[in-house]
Amino acid sequence: MASQSLPQRERRPSVGAPLADIQGSVVPAGISRPKHKRTFTGFGPGEIKNVEASIPEPQREAWTKHQSSGFKDKDGFEAEVVRHVETTLARSMFNCDEYAAYSATSLAFRDRLILEWNRTQQRQTYADSKRVYYLSLEFLMGRALDNAMLNIGQKDLAKAGLADLGFRIEDIIQQEHDAGLGNGGLGRLAACFLDSLASLNYPAWGYGLRYRYGIFKQEIIDGYQVEVPDYWLDFNPWEFPRHDVTVDVQFYGSVRKSTDESGKTIAHWEGGEAVKATAYDVPIPGYATPSTNNLRLWSSKAASGEFDFQKFNNGDYESSVADQQRAETISAVLYPNDNLDRGKELRLKQQYFWVAASLYDIVRRFKKSKRPWREFPEQVAIQLNDTHPTLAIVELQRILLDLEGLEWDEAWNIVTNTFGYTNHTVLPEALEKWSVGLFQHLLPRHLQIIYDINLFFLQTVERNFPGDRDLLRRVSIIEESQPKMVRMAFLAIVGSHKVNGVAELHSDLIKTTIFKDFVAIFGPDKFTNVTNGITPRRWLHQANPRLSDLVASKTGGYGFLTDLTLLNKIEQYAADKEFRKEWAEIKLANKVRLAKHIKTSTGVTVNPTSLFDVQVKRIHEYKRQQLNIFGVIHRYLTLKALLPEERKKQLPRVSIFGGKAAPGYWMAKQIIHLINNVGAVINNDPEIGDLLKVVFLEDYNVSKAEIIVPASDISEHISTAGTEASGTSNMKFVLNGGLIIGTCDGANIEITREIGENNIFLFGNLAEDVEDLRHSHTYGSHTIDPDLAKVFEAIESGTFGETQDFSGMITAVRDHGDFYLVSDDFHSYIETHALVDEAYRNQDEWITKCITSVSRMGFFSSDRCINEYAEGIWNIEPLPISKDGDGLPTGEL
């Protein structure tokens, strides 16, 4: 967009919108922001004390006397629920349905959380210590009510209170819609980390986007995935709009350079358009602690207002709201389809909008401390969850250079000491790249800064590795391709002081493959490992309460929920007859619950005594759901070839799939189609009956995972070795007493080390052999496994529907190099499943394996992860919890 002179106009603030008077808004030239007055919310620690002293004693007494305290007992809870039903929801005893009861219950618990939330911010503001800011494009939070009840420790009280009012707590919890803020493991990891940060009392904020529709709601129609909008925000009691916290974020325009009186060159980003970011805050309660941290989500609106009144009056109704529609698109959907150029632009726009608003907020908070800029890294740690927030590096450099007037070296030193980068993939194609042309169009000033970062970085490399021109080409942030591309992962490495992988194998692989050159340049100390973990509060206590209670009965209480290593105490009960009996009963009850859910949602009847074989995760070729369904077809063909008497001796099995494919990922959507077509054939074959069932559970999310995971007997984590960074679903399944069939990939290796090789079913080629196999496929001979060839014949004969629908999946293996080694691993996969069948027949030995595995899962807690990040990357300390926090003045949000 060409530079243009915009008329001077002052936007009036919304009514009662107190904002801090900060300089340096992210807006085009010619648009001024109003000067806002400070309120008592938003002072720094020193100013709070002055304000507190200035409040007259009578006012303070009156305020303290009437301060809300939240419910304390069952009667208080019931009173709060009834009050919210009658006043907040304007209903009564006669028309209060389950959804209204959910709303009122949520509001009652939200009121409790707000009080702790405010006090936590007060403590953190008073302590004035270093904070960590976790930037993630996804936060897959799951249902908030059940989590809040458990973390506060009042679920039993709520259960009794709701029963008095005529409701079952299970029915009330079911009313909540999962927050549509994420899709897969990346977002669930971020949610576990927020839970652990609060539970461990670390001063921390999360920053993300408030998607109106989430990624999408998945429906299965005629076997195909169909994406429909996920209207999850109809009623969300867990968020607080902060209409007073807004940032104008600039796009497009041009850069003008001038020279000041000292001869220094100053860059001015001018013209373009502005989009307004509005903050929405979500309280994140810690478990068994008053600490309640904050997740701030940004929503996009047109900076110019909701519509152009002139155009509207002239009858041009559609274009009168065009600015608003274009702006709101930014935070409308997680991961817009980027198969088209417009989709790519929207996705980059989304990323900059989010990091620009977040950096503005972080810088604003720091500037209130009146500290010198060199102390910024001592007060602020920013963690980049994958490459999506990498633009934050460039944005902070721009703020320090253009708005704060720092010299390049001083600014860059601050930037590199502030950021840490978590890498989540070893797949080169999954490392984000954006075309230089798109950057020039959308973020012209940032492209200039990226070129400067790259220039200074390459100059350093050239000094240290003279004459190695090829090294310069390999590590350049700008890829000299057609068109030229900006390599975001390289930018994240250069701009961070620590880079971590998320499992030992993954961290070793990134140092020896995709980032090998950077290890040579920066040294190995910059690269570290923090193996992922999960929160036992949600993934054991909430998802599997009976198992949690059983564990608590043998470990001396629920201390294992904050110190998961205490699980090791249950290993001594692995041979205890009563313990084993109750363990088996809990697993069967969980399977019955899942069987009911399968019947309700798909119409398929499954036998709960069958072996439940589960693979639920994002649908992707590297996760190899195609290997699983090919294995299911092989099992079906084998059963069909048996005599009726022989079939009776076979072990019944239910193969359960779930997960979403990206809307533009054609192959992944065909995998879903094949799974459903295979299920339609097998589930209706009278010769097979209960011996084999195939189920695809649509719209897989956290709430469904809480039903599926506790019911699993065996779960599949079968990615091609060296492609899965870590995985966290493998940890969830084992923690709930299920076993794994998997490759030597990601965290499977560390799980094996902890629980023992006898308690996991490993198969397939190793990571170090993958490249050689791929090379031989391309340049040597490539023979398809004979059993897999029979599976392909069955598909191509039309057994499971139109053959052309699945030809791409078959040719990828047979004719195009089998990149994910489906054929190479197929024989090993089938043989290992036979070992699973054999092991499951011996239920005594199987239960021993399950108990032993759970007892040894103490390492895989997200609490351990956060402590490792805090010590090795962020350099922050937990905040001590004092008991006299009630008297503190209002803290800063």
N, C-alpha and C positions, 0 to 999 in steps of 0.2 A: 504494500500500500504506500502510495507516494506521500511524502511529507506535505502537510498542509497546515495553514494557520487557522487554529480554532478560535472562535470568539470567546472572550473572557466571560465565564459564567460561574456564579457561586451556587452550589447546591445547598439547600437548606437541610439541616439535620432533622431526622425523624424526631417526633415528640419524645421528650425524656430520654434522649440517647446520649448519655455521658461517655465521652471517649477521651483518652489521654491526648494531650497536646504534643504529639510527636511530629518531628520534621521528617521529610523524605518519603512522602507517599509514593506508591507505585502507580502513578497516573500519567497520562499524556500531558504535555505542556498545554497551557490554556485552560485547564480545568482546575479550579482550586477546591480544596476541601475546607469545610467550615472549621473554625476554631472551636473546640469543645472544652467545656469546663471539666475539671477533675471532680470526681465524687469520692466518698470515703472508700469505695472499692477501687483498688488500683494503686494504692500508695506503696512505696518501698518500706523496708523494715524501720528505718529511722523516722520516716514521716508518720508512720502509723502511731508511734509513741507520742509524737507531738499532737496529733489529732485526738488521740485518746485523752490526753491531759486537758485538751480544750473543751471537752464535753462537760457541761455542768452536771454536778452530782445528782440533782433531782431527776434530770433526764436519764442519766445512766441507771439510776435505781428503778425508774418506771420501766425502762427497756428490759433490764435484767429480770424484773419481777414477772414480766409477761412473755419471756422467751419461750419458744416452743421446745418441747423435750421429746416428742414422739411417744408412741405407745410403749408401755413397760410390761404389761401383762395381757392375758387373754381378753379381759373386759375392755382394756384400753384399745386393743386391736379391733375388737368388734365395734366399739364406738367409732373408731376411725373409718372402718369400712362403711358402716351405716351412714356416717356423715358425708363421705364422698359420694355414696350412691344418691343421697337425697339432695345434696347441694351442688357438688361438682358435676354430676351426671344428670341431675334433675329427674331422678326416677324415684320409685318407692318400693316397698316390700312386695307390691302386687305385680310390678312389671320388671323386677330385677332378674334378668336371665343370667346364664353362666358368663357371657361376655361382659356384662355390666359388673358382675361380681369379680371377674378378672381385673377389669379396669380399676375398680375401687380398691382391691387388694394391692395392686401394683402401686397405686397412688399412696396408700398407707405405708408401704415399704419404702417408696421413693422419698416420702417425707422424712423417714428415719435416716435414709442415706444422705439427704441434703444436709442435715445437721452435721454428720461426720465429715462430709465432703467439705463444708465450710471450715470446720476446725482443722482439717488436714491442710487446706490451703493456708490457713493462718499459721500453723506450725511451720510449714515450709517457708513462708514469707519471713517469719521471725528468725528462723535459723539461718536464712540467707546463704544456704549451702549450694553446692553444685547440683544442677538438675540434668536429667537425661531426657531427651526428646526423641521419641521413636516414630520415624516417618515410614508409614506403610500404606500402599495403595489399597490394601485389603485388611479388614478386621472382621473375621468370621466369628462373631460373638456368640451366636446361638441365643436361646431364650434367656432373658434377663431375670424374670421373676424367681424361678426356681434357684438360680445362682445366688440372687440376693438373699433369699430366705436362708439358704444353707450357710452363706458366708457370715451373715449376721448371727446365725445360730438360733433362728426363731421359726424353723419350719414346723416343728411339732406344735408350737403355740398356734401358728396359723392354721394348721390342720384341724385342731380342736375348735378354734374360733369359727372357721368356715362351716364345720359340721353343725355347730350351734345355729348358724344362720341358714342351714339347709343345703349345703354344697359339699361335694367331694373335692379335696384338694387336687387330685389327679385330673379331674375334669376342668378345673380352673386353669391349671398349668397348660393344658392342651390348647387353650384359647389363644395363646400368644403366637404371633407370627414371627418366624426367624428374621432377624435383621438382615437385609439384603446388602451387606457391606463387603462381601468377599465371595470366593469361589472354591478355593482348594486349600492345600496344606500351608501355603504362604500366609493366608489370612488367618487360619486356625492357629498357627504358630504365634502370630502377632497377638491374638486374643489370649493365648496361654501366657505369653510374656507380660501382658498388662496385668493379668491376674496375679502373677508372681511378684511383679514390681510392687503392687499394692500390698500383697500379703507379707512381703519382706520389708515394708516400710521405706522403700526407696523413693526419693522425690522424683517423680517422672510424669510426663505427659505423652499421650499418643496424639498423632496428627494424621488425619485421613480425609477422605471425601464423603460427603453425605449423598450417596446415590439415591435418587428417587425410586428407581426401579430395580436396583441390584443388577446382577448379571442378566438373568431372565428366569422365568418359571418354566421348568421343563415339563412338557406333556408328551406322552407317547401315543401317537395316532397311527394306526395301521403299521405299527412297528417302527415308525420313524420318530426321531426327535423333532418336536415343534416348539419353537421359542415363543413364549407370550410374556407380556410385561408382568413383573412381579410387584404388585401394588402392596408393598409392605408398610407404607407410611400413613395408612388411613388413620391409625391412632397409635401413637408411640409415647407412652408416659415416661420413657426413660431418657428423653432428651430435653434440653433447655435451650430455646432460641436465645441467642445473645445479639439482639438487633442493634445493640450499642457497640458491638465489636465487629467492625466492617473494614475491609481493605479494598481499595481500587487496584485491580491488577491490569497491567497494560499489555497489549498485543500489537503487532504490526508496526507501522510508522517507519522512521528513519533515524540515523544517528548523525548529529552535527558536532563537530569538534571546535573548540575555541581555546585560546591561550589566556591565562590570567596574568596579573601584573608581575608575578614572579617567573613567568615563562613556562609554567606547568600546563600541559595539555589536559583539557577537561572534556569529557564526552557528555553529550546531551541527547538522551533518547526522546524523540519528539513525535507528535502526531499519533496516528493509529487510533485504537479504540480501547476503552476501559470496560472491564467487567467487575461487578461488585461481589466480593466474597463476604458472606455472612457466617458467623460462627454458631455452631450448635454443640453444646457440651453434654457429654454422657458420663455419669458417675461410674467409676470402676471400684467396687468394694473389695478390700482385702479379706482374707479368711481369718476369723478369730483375732482381728485387730481393728481398731477404729480408723486406720488409714483407708481413705477413699480417694483414689487418684482421678485424673481427668483425661477423657478422650475428647479432643476437639475436632469436629468435622466441619468442613467448609461447604456451603451451598452457594451456587452461582445465580446472580441476578444481573439484569442490565443496569449499568451505572447511571444511565440517562433517565431511568424511571420505567414504569410498567408499559407505557405506550406513548407514542407521539401524538399529542393532542391536536396539532395542526393537521396532520394527515387524517386523523380520525374525523375531524369536523369536515374535511373535504371529501369524505366518503371512501377514502382509501383504507378500509378497515384492516385488510390483511397486512399491508406493510406498516401500519401503525403499531403493530405488536411484534414486528420482525426482530427488532433489537432484543426484546425480552426473550423471544423464542430461541434466538441464536445463543444468547448468554446462558439460558437455563439448560441448553443441550450439554454444556460442559460437565455438569454434575448429574446428568440424567441417568447414565448407564455405565456400569463397570465394564471396562474393556470393550469399547465400541469396535465393531468389525473393521479391521484395518486392511482389508483386501483392496480397498479403493483408496485413492489419494486423499479424498475428503475425510475418510476414516482415519488415515494416518495423521492428518492435520489436527483433527479433533482430539486424538489420543495424546499428541504432544502438547496441545493446548491444555488438556486436562492435567497433565503432569506439571506444567509450569504454573498454572492457576493455583494448584494445591501447594506447591513448595514456596511460591512467592508469598502467599497469604501466611503460611506457617512461619517463614523466615521473618516476615514483618512483625509477627506476634512475638517471636523469640527475641528479636533485636529490641523491640519496644520494652519488653520485660527487663532485659539487661540494662538498657539505658537509664532506667529508673534508679538503678543502684549507684549511678554516678561514678562507676569504676572506669579506669582507663581501658582502652580497647585491648591492650596486650593481655588483660586478665579475662578476656572473653572465653578462651578454652578452659580456664580454671573454674568458670561458672556454668558452662554450657557444654554438654556432650550430645551430639546428634548422630543417631544410628540410621543408616540407609538400609532398609529392608529390601534387598535386591536393587536392580539398576533403575527402577521407576523413579525414585526421588533424586537421581544424580544431578539434575539441574539445580538442586539446592546449593551445590558447591559453587556453581557459576553465579547464582543469584547472590550468595553471601559475598563473593568477591566483588560483584557489581555494587552492592550496597556500600561496602567499605571503600571502594575506589571512587565511585561517582557521587554518592550521597554524603559520605563521611570524610572524604578528602584524604584518605590514607595513601601512602606510597605503595607501589605494587608489592615489594618484598615483604613489608610489614603485614599487609593485608593477606598475602598468600600464606604467610607463616601462621596467622590466626586461623585461616580456613583449614589448612592441612592438620592442625592440631585439634580441630573441633570435630571432624567427621570420622566415623568408622563405617565400613562397607561390608555388609553380609552378602556373600555370593551364594546363589541357590541352584546353580546349574553348571554342568561341564559341557553342555551341548552348545557348540559355537553358534548354531542358528538361533538359539534362544537368548543370546546376548544382544540387547537392544542396539539398533543403529538407526539414525535418522539422516535423511539426505541434507546436504549442505544447503541446497536450494530451499528446502522447507524451513530450515533455520533462518536463512536470510530473509525470507518472507515474513515469518511469524515472530522471530526474536532476533532482530538484527544486531542489537548490542551484545547479546549473549554469544552470538557467533564470533564477533570480534574478540571477546574475552577468551573463548575457547581456542581461537587461533593463537592468541598470545600465550595462554597456558601451554599449548602444544609447542610453540616456538622455544620458550624457556626450558621446557622439559627436554626437548630434543637437543638443545645446545648443551645441556648437562650430560646427556647420554653420549654425545659426540666427544665431549672432553674426556669422559671416562673410558670410552671404547672407540678410540680414534680409528678412522678408516673403515669401520663396519657399517657401510651404507645400508646393507640389507636389514641389520638390526633396527636402524632408524625407521625403515619402511614398516617393519613388523610391529613396532611399538607405538607408532604415530597414532594420536587420537583421531586424526583425519585419515581415513582410508582412501588411498588414491585409486578409486574405482570409477566406473561410469554408471550413475553419477557418483561424485564424492560423497562419502558418508562420515558421520560423526559416531565414533565407537564409544558408547556410553559406559560400558564396563571399564574400558581403559581410562576414561575420564574419572570414574569413581576410584580407581586404584591410585592414580596420580594425586587426586585431591583428598585422600584419606590417610590417616596415620596408622590405621590397622585394617587389614582385610582378613575376614574369617570365612572358612567353610563351615558346614553344619554336620559333618561326620568325618571320622578319621580318614576313611578312604577318599571321600570327596575332597577334603583339604589337601591330601597328598596328590590327588589327580590334578587339581587346579595348579599346583606348584610345578608339576612335571609336564603338563600339557598346555592348556590355553593361556596360562599366565607365567610360563616358564621364563620368558625373557625378563619379566618384571622382577622375578626373584633374583636374577643375575644383577639387575640394576639397583634394586633397593636393599637386597640382602634378605635372608630368610626370616629375620625377626619381625618384619612387617606383616608376615602372613602367619595366621594362627588358626586354631580349630576350636570351635565350641559345638560339641555334639548336641543336637536338638533334644528337647524334652517336652513333656506334656504336664498339665496340671492335674494331680490326682483328685483335686476337689471336684472338678466336673467329670473326669473320665473314670472315676471309680465311685466316689461317694454319691455323686448326683446320678450318674448313668446306671449304676449297679448297687443300689443302697443295701440290698440284702447281703451281697458279698462284702461290702464295706463293713457292715455290722458284724459279720462273721469274723473278718480279719481283726476288727477292734476287740472282739471277745477273747482273742488269743494273744494280742499284743499289748494289752493293758490300757486300752482306750484308743482315741482317734489321733494320737500323736503322729501316726504315720502319714497323715494328710499334710503335715508340715515338715516331716522328716521321713521321706519315703524309704530310707534305708532300714527303718524299723520293720519293714515287711519281712526281713530275713528271719524274724522270730517264728513265722508260721511254718517254716520248713520242717521244724521238729514235729509238726503234727501231720506230716505227709502220710504217716502210717496209722494215724488215729482213726479208728473205725467210725465213730460218731461224726468227727470232723469231715471225713471223706463223704459220708452219707449226706450230710447237709450241703456240702460243696456240690455234689451231683444233683441234688434237688433244686438248688439255686440255678444251676445251668439249665436244667430241664424247664423250669418255670420261665426263664428268659427266652428259651426257644419257643415255648407255647405262646408267649406274648408276641414274638416276631411272626409266628405262624398265623396268628389272628390278624396282624397288620398286613401280611401278604394276602390273606384271603379278602380282607376289606378293600385293599387298594388295587389288587390285580385280578381277583376272582379265582386264583389258583389255590387249590388245597394241598398243603404239604404236611408230611408226617413229622412231628417234632422229634421223634426218636431217630430220624435219619441223621446222617452226618451233614451238618450245615457248612458248606464251602463258600466263603464270602470274598468277593473282590469289589470294594466300593472306593472309588477315588476318581479324580478327573480322568476323562477318557482321552488317551493319547497313545500313539503307536509305541513310544518308548516304554510305557507302563505295561504294554503287551496284553491288553484285554483280548486281542485277537488270538494270542497263544492259548489263553484260557478257553475261549469258545471253540477253538479247533480241538482242544483236548476233550471238551464236552462232547463234540461230535464223534470223536474217536471212541469215547466211552459208549455212546449210543450205538454206533455201528458194531462194537464188540458185543454189547448186550443183545442186539438183534440177531447176531450170528449164533448165539447160544441156543441150546435146546431148552424148553420150558423148565425142565427139572434142574438144569444147570443154573438158570436165572435165579431160581429160588435161593441159591447159595450166595448170591452177590449182595454186597453191602449197599443199602439204599442211601442215596445222596441227593441233596438239594444244592444246586449251584445258584448263588445269589449275586447279582450284579447291580451296581448303581453308580451314577456319576454323570456329569454333563460334558458335552463336547462343545468347544468354541463354535459359535455360529458359522464361521467361515472355514472350519476344519472339516473338509469333505470326507476324508478317510475315517476320521474318528466317528463321524455320524453314520458312516456305513457299518462300522463295527457295532454300533448300537442297533442298527437295523438287522444285522445278521443275528445278534443275540436274541432279539425278539422273535425273529422268524424261526430260529432253531427251537426256542421255547414253545412256540405255537405248534410245532410238529411233535416234539417229544411229549409235552404235557397232555396231548390228546391221543397218544398211542396206547391202546388198551393192552398191548403185549408188554409194555414197559411198566405201566402203573406207577407205583410209588418208588420203583427202583431208581428213577432219575427224574428230577424236576428242574426246570430252568426258569428263573424269575429275574426280571429287570424291574427294580423299584425306581419309579420316576421321581424327579425333582429331589435328588439326594441332598441333604443338608445336615446341619449339626443335630437338630432334634431327631431326625431319622437315624443318625449315627448312634445316638444314645439308646435306641432300641436294638439296632443291628449288632453293634460291637459286643455287648454282653452275651449275645446268643450264638456267637461264632464258635464252631469247633476248630476249623482250620481257616486261615485267611491267606490270601494270595498277594505276595509282594515280589513280583516276578519280572521286574524291569530288566532290560539288557544290562549286564554288569558294566558298571562305570557310567551309567546315565542318570540314576536317581541320586540326588545330592544326599538326602538323608531318609526322608519319609518320617512321618510321625504316626500314621495310622497303624503301622506295625507295632509301635509301642502301646497304643491304646488296646489293640486286640490281646496282646500278651498280658497286659495288666489286668484284663478282665477274664483271664483263665482260658484263653484260646491259644492254639499253637499256630505256627507259621510254616507255609511252604514258600520258599523264596530263593532268589539268587544271592550270590556273594556281592551284594551291592548296598550302598548307603549305610544306614544304621543297622541293617540286618547283621553285618559283621560284628558290630559291638554288642548287639543283642545276643548273638551266638556266644561271644566271649563271656558274657555275664551269666547266661542261663545254662550253657553247656551244649555241645554238639548233639547230645542224645535227645535234646528237647526241642529241636528245630529240624525241619526237613529242607535241606539245601540241595540245589541241583544247578546244572548249567555251567557254561564256560566262565572263566575268570576274566576280570577286567583287563589284565595284561595280555590276554590272547585275542581280544576283540578286534583290534586294528589289523592283526595278521589275517584273521578270518575274513574280514571285509575285503582286504587286499586280494586274497585268494579267490573270493567270489567274483571280483571284478576282472582279474587278470588270469585266473586259473580255471579249474573246473569247479562246478557248483552242482552237487547232486542233492535233490530233495529227499528228505527222509521218507522211506517207503510208507510208513504209517500215515505221515502227513499227506503224501500223494493220494492215498485212499480218501482222506478227508476232502481234499480238493476235488476228487472225482465225484464224491457225493454232492458237493455244492454245485459243481458244473453240470450235474445230471438233472438239476432242478428240484432236488429233494427239499430244499429250504427256500424255494421261491425263484424269482427271475434270476437267471444265472448272470446276466450282465450287471446286476446290481452289485455283485461282489467280485467282479473280475479284477478291479483295481487292487483289492486286498490280496488276491492270489498272485497277480503278476508282480506285485511289489516283492513277494518272496521268491517266486519262481524265475522271473525274467529280469528283475531290476536290482539284483545284488543282495537281497535280503538284509538290508542295513541293520535291522534289529535282531538278527540271528534267530528268527523263529524256527527255521528248519534245523539249524545246528543244535538248538537246545530241546527240540521236541521229544526225542527219544528219552533223554534224561528226565524230562518233565513227566512223561507218561510212567516211567519206571518209579519215579519218586511218589507219584500219586498211588501207585500200587502199594508202596510201603506205608503210606498214610492209611489206606484201607486196612492193611494188616494190623497196624498199630491200634486203630480205632476198635477193632474187634476185641482186643484185650482191654476192656474198660478199666480194670484195676490198674494196669500199667499206664493207661492214658491219663487217668485222674492224677496219678503220681507225677507224671510229666507236667501237667497243668499247675498243680500246687507248687512244685519246685520252681517252675518258670516265674510264677507271680512273686514268689518269695525273693527272687533274685533281680527284680526290676527296679530296685531302689535308685540306681544311677540315672534313670531316665525321667527325672523330674525337671520341669521347667524352672523350679526354684534353684536347682543346681546350675542350670544354664545362666540364669540371671546373675547369680553370685560370681560366675566365671567372667561374664561380660563386665560386671561392676569392677572386678579386681584387675582384669587383664586389659580391658579396652577403655572403659569409661572413667575409671579412677574416682568412683563415688562411694559414699558411705550411707548405710541406712540411717534414717532419722529416728532418734530415740523418742518413744512415746511417753509424754508426761501426763499425769493425771489431773493437772490443773489447767487444762486447755480451754475450759469453758469461758474463762474470763478474758480470753484474747479478743482483740478487735477484729473486724472483718478482714479477711485475707484477700489477696489479689487473684482474680480470675481473668 
